[in-house]
Amino acid sequence: MRIGRCHRSAISSAASFFVLGMAAGHAVAQVAQVSGVEQAPPAEAEVVQKVYVTAQRQFQLLQDVPMAVTALTASDLASRQINNALDLQYSVPNLTFTKAQFDGATFTIRGVGELCTGLSCDPATAIHINDMPVLQSRIFETEFFDLQRIEVLRGPQGTLYGRNATAGVINFITARPTFDKKHGSIQVEAGSYDTRRVTGMLNVPFNDTVGLRLAGTYLKRNGYTRNLFDNSRIDGRDLYALRTTLRIMAGKSTTLDVIGSWFREDDNRTRFTKQLCARDEVGIMGCRADRLGTDTPNFHGIVAGALVSRELFAIASGGNPMIAGLGLSSVYGPDPVYGGVPSPADVREVSSDMQPSYRADNAHLILRLEQKLGDRYALTITGGYVRDQSDQRTDFNLAAANPLTANPGLLNFAALAGAPGSGFPGGVNPFTPAAQALFPNGLAGGVCTSEPNRQYTGVYGGHVSVCSPRGAEFERWRDKTRQRMVEAHVDSKFDGPLNFLVGAIYLDSRRDNDYFVNLFALDYSAAVLGGLTTLGQRAAGNLAYPNVFLGPGFYDSELPELTLESYGVFGEAYYDVSKKLKLTGGLRYSSDEKRQHQRAVLLSFPVPFGIPDAFESPYTSAYDADASLEGSQLYAHQRTKSSAVTGRFVADYRPDKDTLYFASYSRGYKAGGINPATPVEFQASSDFKKETLDAFELGARNTLLGGKLSLSTSAFAVRYNDLQISRLVARSAVNDNADADIHGAELESVLIPVRGFRVNLSASFLKTKLKELSIIDPRDPSGGRTDVVVIKDIANGSNCAVIPAAGGSDAGANELVAAVNAQLGLRAPVPLPGTSAAGAFSICDALRAAGGSQYTVANGVEVNLAGNELPLSPRFKLSSGAEYTFNLGDGMLLVPRIDAHFTGRTFSSAFNKPHDRLKGYANVNAQVQLSGPEKQWFVRTYVQNLTGNDATTGRFISTQAAGTSTNIFVLEPRRYGVVVGGQL
């Protein structure tokens, strides 16, 4: 199968890397033979620890596994200070990790990561806990504790692990009870940021066949970010996790494990570290497209700024100056909300008038049965249940807005709402009820913002979040998930050359989610436009029309139901051609069906005051959740189904017991998904296709110097088909498909040159290249062209572009916008900062109607990303660690250790623009541990991120409706502390 053309220099680098590792192993082996070094070490020699893994669903030595696997034991995790997923990336070649939006996180393995955005997207890296796939694992929040080991399988795992393992698999193996004796351990930590951590374990054997293991961890610390608004700390931690494991052994043939885990967090964790923006002074984009800064977005560039503008109110009222005067600002005037609001330059400082909140609960139950069926077969059944929920909210842009209580438009509204009803059609003032809800204690008492919920009446139904001079601006993410699964496989144990494994899996999940955006300005727009609706109806003679607001006065992307039903059947055969050569072949069929009901609402239809639920309004026919269907739909009901046949073929050759060479081909698959329903004019597909990738790999594993050196190398090439990649449209993200080529090489080694001295080294090289892909850059809809006019639609806060077609010109595009805007009472285009184009406030539908054949009004101009690198795919990674054990006598040991890691530069976005670049960074950890006889107790001092590096690990661009600001995620700061522990 053709992988695609690759740059010769990149192939040469990868090949050289791989060959160098293999040649080094061969050379060391030859030196050992020539010098007469014994292949079997003397009894007193210290050798690299042998590690057993289950990467191939069977218990085998790591050095016997013909695939790229990193296995980290409990000892490795402790010595390398791997406490969480962020730390894990430093010890695995070609693995990167970053926090993502809301409660998401992104593992990228060999350039394959989470480029798909949306709830129906599946992760590319499959997370397993004790071999059970977990869709919502809380892996980025959880602190590691009482683990037996972590296995990281790099590359597509298309047979044994199946769906959504295109990047690889990370399998967390928890410690099991033992039957030898009752024992336990505890360790207590105190450190910087007032860190307090307690971790413990208790192993209780009831007899020789039943044992119980209890383990837990608790972490509480202050936040890493200082809030200058009130001099507080945010992004702190207050969480705990518990695990109980019951093991029952019925003779030598049956083992049953029952594992229950609970996790809870309740603190002020933030969903991003800081928001970056170089302010667009004309307000059309909110933030400039050419660079990042520490400004706040221009209020006129976000949806709320457009919806409370004098210009929109004037258009909606037919030019009525009284209604226009209710606007909080003019899009052509000063910014009354964020104008002059300072934003600290330090990435660990913000100035927010709202404390974030983060609550998460997760529980899962795993039952695992291992049953020998005579001497020739073994059955393994794993069943599990997961329940997860989270509720989090944070400041919309981590900034305290200007007070609004003296805003002229708001003062005009208060005066209008206080006017007698006799001056209005029907004898009733339609603005009075809204004013009573927005500022019940008068403007001096502050303005009130809605508490978001699915009743959708907000402040007008008595659901108030906060009342303050500034109002409130926040996002809320609420999520509930339930998962069930069962998997069974049978393994043969024949004495002959042929063996096999066959199995099947079934998994289903159900998800319920809301993403709310609440701003006082939205509540205010709901009041003004609602009152204007009533005025219009009564002026037309419908005097019985009630007082209404436009509901809801906040945004919600509501997903009450997303279901997944997945099953797969798989099998592998293993054939020993000879004592040295083994062949493996496997196939898997996977099927995934997804269904969802969803809708997005914001000022969607009139709602009479006094109705407890907005969707009980008699005017809901004005709302349509799915414009692709005739009539009005309260929900968009969507469905997609994907299936694929995947597999792997491996040939491994073992010339001697200490050497393994392998060559493999594997295919991975990730299910397609469903895009949010969007208006037809946004030109977005209703779903996106499945993705597959084909990977070829060469590898070698060597045990050298009589067991003192363990060396693993690999080189790989990948053809990525229909890569799922997201783009932003209006207030949401949709996903498309593209192709890419990837290749690289990896090296891992552990060396014990002299007794007591241990060194580990890993390195990786990676080259990625997108093939044909043309999408719109949400930060610059002009696509870099000079003949385009970029529009901020004041009716919905999104952007569009007027693009000359055949017979059109840049001057003509400007003239078209100027002519339409003159009729709307808006101004002509002006130069758009940070681009080569012009920009204007307007209404996209009006421009479409006037554009004719010479001008196209679209989301923007597509740019070709062919040849660009995949995001979060650093060209080089290097990790090393060294420790030396000093024997102090009487069984006491002193072990100093240092670890250094380097991650090369990469990009946060597929656009690969200069401000998408993430600089390479180094991270250094160090510790010294003193332990007593037989390690009955220990004291450890540590420092992490010794150099205090504030490197950015990832970025996320917000939608055009939010001003295209950029949320960033950075490394944890320098920390230090002391850990005291002992055996019980």
VENTAZI-V156985 format. One line per field, one symbol per residue. ss: DSSP state (a for helix, b for strand, c for the rest). burial: b if it has 16 or more other ideal C-beta (glycine too) atoms within 10 Angstrom, else e. A space follows every 10 residues. Layout:
ss->???
burial->???
//
This chain:
ss->cccccccaaa aaaaaaaaaa aaaaaaaaaa aaaacccccc cccccccccc cbbccccccb baaaccccbb bbbaaaaaac ccccaaaaaa acccbbbbbc ccccbbbbbc cbcccccccc ccccbbbbbc cbbccccccc ccccccbbbb bbbbcccccc cccccccbbb bbbbcccccc ccbbbbbbbb bcccbbbbbb bbbbbccccb bbbbbbbbbb bcccbbbccc cbbbccbbbb bbbbbbbbbb cccbbbbbbb bbbbbbbccc cccbbbbcbc ccccccbccc cccbccccaa acaaaaacba aaaaaacccc aaaaccccbc cccccccccc ccccccccbb bcccccbbbb bbbbbbbbbb bbbcccbbbb bbbbbbbbbb bbbbbcccbc cccccccaaa aaaaaaaccc aaacaaaccc caaaaaaacc ccaaacbbbb cccccccaaa accbbbbbcc ccbbbbbbbb bbbbbbbbbb bbcccccbbb bbbbbbbbbb bbbbbbbbba aaaaaaaaaa aaaaaaaaac cccccccbbb bcccbbbbbb bbbbbbbbbb bbbbbbcccc bbbbbbbbbb bbbbbbbbbb bcccbbbbcc cccaaaccca aacccccccc cccccbbbbb bbbbbbbbbb bbbbbbccbb bbbbbbbbbb ccbbccccca aaccccbbcc bbbbbbbbbb bbbbaaacbb bbbbbbbbbb bbbbbbbbbc cbbbbbbbbb bbbbbbbbbb bcccccbbbb bbbbbbbbbb cccbbbcccc cccccccbbb bbbcccccbb bbbbccccca aaaaaaaaaa aaaacccccb bccccccbbb bbcaaaaaaa acccbbbbcc cbbbcccccc cccccbbbbb bbbbbbbbbc cbbbbbbbbb bbbccbbccc cccaaabbcc bbbbbbbbbb bcaaacbbbb bbbbcccccc cbbbbbbcca aacccbbbbb ccccbbbbbb bbbc
burial->eeeeebeeeb eebbeebbee bbebbeebbe ebeeeeeeee eeeeeebbee bebbbbbbee ebbebbbbbb bbbbebbbbb bbbebbbbbb bbbbbbbbbb bbbbbbbbbb bbbbbbbbbb bbbbbbbbbb bbbbbbbbbb bbbbbbbebb bbbbbbbbbb bbbbbbbbbb bbbbbbbeee eeeebebebe bebebbbebb bbbebeeeeb bbbbbbbbbe bbbbbbbebe eeebbbbbbb bbbbbbbebe eeeebbbebe bbbebebbbb bbbbbbbbbb ebbbbbbbbe ebebbbbbbb bbbbbbbbbb bbbbbbbeee eebbbbbbbb beeebbbbbe bebbeebeeb bbbbebbbeb bbebebbbbe ebeeeeebeb bbbbbbebbb bbbbbbbbbb bbebbebebb ebbbebbeee eeebbbebbb bbbbbebbbe eebeebbbbb bbbebbbbbb bebbbbbbbb bbbbbbbbbb bbbebebebb bbeeeeeebb bebbbebebe bebbbbbbbb bbbbbbbbbb bbbbbbbbee eeeebbbbbb bbbbbbbbbe ebebebbbeb bbebeeeeee ebebbbbbbb ebbbbbbbbb bbbbbbbbbe beebbebebb eebbbbeeee eebebbebeb ebbbebbbbb bbbbeeebbb bbebbbbbbb bbbbbbbbbe bbebebbbbb bbbbbbbbbb bbbbbbbbbb bbbbbbbbbb bbbbbbbbbb bbbbbbbbbb bbbbbbbbbb bbeeeeebeb ebbbbbbbbb bebebbbbbb bbbebebbbb bbbbbbbbbb bbbbeeebeb eebbebbbeb beebebbebe ebbbbebbbb bbbbebbbee beeebbbbbb bebebeebbb bbbbbbbbbe bebebeeeee eebebebebb bbbbebbbbb bbbebbebee bebbbbbebb beeeeeebeb ebbbbbeeeb ebbbbbbbbb bbbbbbbbbb bbbebbbebe bbee
//
